Amino acid sequence: MTARLAIELDRSSPVPLYYQVAEQISEAIRRGDLPPGSRLDNEILLADRLGVSRPTVRQAIRYLVDKGQLVRKRGVGTQVVHGQVRRSVELTSLYDDLRRAGQEPATKVLLLRSVPVNEEIAGILGVAPGTEVTHLERIRYAAGEPLALLHNWLPVPLASLSAESLQQRGLYELLRSAGVRMRVANQRMGARAASAAEARLLGERRGAPLLTMVRTTYDDQGRAVEHGSHVYRASHYFLEVTLIER
């Protein structure tokens, strides 16, 4: 795919060669010459065609990987990533937002079981420590790419959940179908580096930037109906907030 690109280097310029290569690939992505999913030549072929060293090409690719425009996949090579998922901060689930944006979501359920809750989660859900609650762990995919690692805790009597239903429908949709009337949520957002386990599950490198979201949702009676602690790939996902003057 890269063979079609007209990459021209100015060797007399003070701009580093790796940056010139990276910027021209980046511009090709923005123009649509390299659509999402396109594969680049391997480093050796690209370096030979451009007449630069392999470390120069490697540095250019790393720069674009860090910017979230390219992704390395074992056994596949270097590809242009799919566009970032844009999400408004509303009382909706990620599944709802992906489907509304036309990006058919997919889910892999890693864990679904009843567990005795620890003191911290018990306090959040308003139950006694040791009470059995439902604990979920899922990977959410968009356009075939892992996007988020989701952990949720719910009071057991709220809804009957199965791995099959969670793969086909969003958690909030299932709660609504069970008659849960969600009205308000407290949400905290942040960022941190990916652990080795998170990186493996999300197809990232260890230490890659992740967005974090911790949310507790309450029903119209003020009862906590769900607590979530999620991480999202910063290269594929961002949150959007509308600010209104008062």
Solvent accessible surface area in square Angstrom, and as a share of the most:
residue,aa,sasa,rsa
1,M,74,0.33
2,T,0,0.00
3,A,69,0.53
4,R,193,0.70
5,L,17,0.09
6,A,90,0.70
7,I,21,0.11
8,E,135,0.60
9,L,37,0.19
10,D,74,0.38
11,R,142,0.52
12,S,103,0.66
13,S,33,0.21
14,P,134,0.84
15,V,63,0.36
16,P,73,0.46
17,L,52,0.26
18,Y,51,0.19
19,Y,81,0.31
20,Q,21,0.09
21,V,0,0.00
22,A,0,0.00
23,E,51,0.23
24,Q,54,0.24
25,I,0,0.00
26,S,0,0.00
27,E,67,0.30
28,A,1,0.00
29,I,30,0.15
30,R,140,0.51
31,R,142,0.52
32,G,44,0.43
33,D,71,0.37
34,L,2,0.01
35,P,63,0.40
36,P,75,0.47
37,G,30,0.28
38,S,8,0.05
39,R,138,0.50
40,L,14,0.07
41,D,32,0.16
42,N,87,0.45
43,E,21,0.09
44,I,105,0.53
45,L,104,0.52
46,L,0,0.00
47,A,7,0.06
48,D,118,0.61
49,R,99,0.36
50,L,17,0.09
51,G,51,0.49
52,V,19,0.11
53,S,60,0.39
54,R,110,0.40
55,P,81,0.51
56,T,23,0.14
57,V,0,0.00
58,R,99,0.36
59,Q,92,0.41
60,A,0,0.00
61,I,1,0.01
62,R,87,0.32
63,Y,63,0.24
64,L,0,0.00
65,V,22,0.13
66,D,77,0.40
67,K,95,0.40
68,G,8,0.08
69,Q,28,0.13
70,L,3,0.02
71,V,14,0.08
72,R,92,0.34
73,K,71,0.30
74,R,245,0.89
75,G,86,0.82
76,V,63,0.36
77,G,35,0.34
78,T,12,0.07
79,Q,27,0.12
80,V,4,0.02
81,V,14,0.08
82,H,60,0.27
83,G,52,0.50
84,Q,84,0.37
85,V,5,0.03
86,R,154,0.56
87,R,9,0.03
88,S,44,0.28
89,V,55,0.32
90,E,83,0.37
91,L,54,0.27
92,T,20,0.12
93,S,10,0.07
94,L,7,0.03
95,Y,10,0.04
96,D,25,0.13
97,D,9,0.05
98,L,0,0.00
99,R,111,0.40
100,R,158,0.58
101,A,64,0.50
102,G,69,0.67
103,Q,51,0.23
104,E,126,0.57
105,P,10,0.06
106,A,50,0.39
107,T,15,0.09
108,K,106,0.45
109,V,26,0.15
110,L,61,0.31
111,L,41,0.21
112,L,58,0.29
113,R,138,0.50
114,S,63,0.40
115,V,25,0.15
116,P,88,0.55
117,V,8,0.05
118,N,91,0.47
119,E,135,0.60
120,E,124,0.56
121,I,12,0.06
122,A,1,0.01
123,G,61,0.59
124,I,52,0.27
125,L,9,0.04
126,G,68,0.66
127,V,44,0.25
128,A,65,0.50
129,P,88,0.55
130,G,45,0.43
131,T,52,0.30
132,E,87,0.39
133,V,0,0.00
134,T,18,0.10
135,H,26,0.11
136,L,0,0.00
137,E,32,0.14
138,R,5,0.02
139,I,4,0.02
140,R,3,0.01
141,Y,53,0.20
142,A,7,0.05
143,A,50,0.39
144,G,69,0.66
145,E,11,0.05
146,P,23,0.14
147,L,2,0.01
148,A,0,0.00
149,L,6,0.03
150,L,5,0.02
151,H,47,0.21
152,N,3,0.01
153,W,42,0.15
154,L,3,0.02
155,P,24,0.15
156,V,59,0.34
157,P,126,0.79
158,L,49,0.25
159,A,22,0.17
160,S,113,0.73
161,L,31,0.15
162,S,43,0.28
163,A,34,0.26
164,E,108,0.48
165,S,26,0.17
166,L,0,0.00
167,Q,85,0.38
168,Q,126,0.56
169,R,82,0.30
170,G,0,0.00
171,L,4,0.02
172,Y,8,0.03
173,E,41,0.19
174,L,14,0.07
175,L,0,0.00
176,R,110,0.40
177,S,75,0.49
178,A,54,0.42
179,G,54,0.52
180,V,17,0.10
181,R,140,0.51
182,M,17,0.08
183,R,132,0.48
184,V,86,0.49
185,A,29,0.23
186,N,96,0.49
187,Q,52,0.23
188,R,160,0.58
189,M,86,0.38
190,G,36,0.34
191,A,76,0.59
192,R,110,0.40
193,A,58,0.45
194,A,5,0.04
195,S,51,0.33
196,A,50,0.39
197,A,53,0.41
198,E,22,0.10
199,A,6,0.04
200,R,174,0.64
201,L,44,0.22
202,L,0,0.00
203,G,46,0.44
204,E,37,0.17
205,R,100,0.36
206,R,185,0.68
207,G,37,0.36
208,A,1,0.01
209,P,76,0.48
210,L,0,0.00
211,L,44,0.22
212,T,24,0.14
213,M,3,0.01
214,V,36,0.21
215,R,14,0.05
216,T,12,0.07
217,T,0,0.00
218,Y,52,0.20
219,D,10,0.05
220,D,59,0.31
221,Q,128,0.57
222,G,54,0.52
223,R,150,0.55
224,A,12,0.09
225,V,2,0.01
226,E,3,0.01
227,H,9,0.04
228,G,0,0.00
229,S,42,0.27
230,H,20,0.09
231,V,10,0.06
232,Y,2,0.01
233,R,2,0.01
234,A,27,0.21
235,S,24,0.15
236,H,7,0.03
237,Y,1,0.01
238,F,74,0.31
239,L,40,0.20
240,E,57,0.25
241,V,84,0.48
242,T,116,0.67
243,L,158,0.79
244,I,145,0.73
245,E,168,0.76
246,R,274,1.00
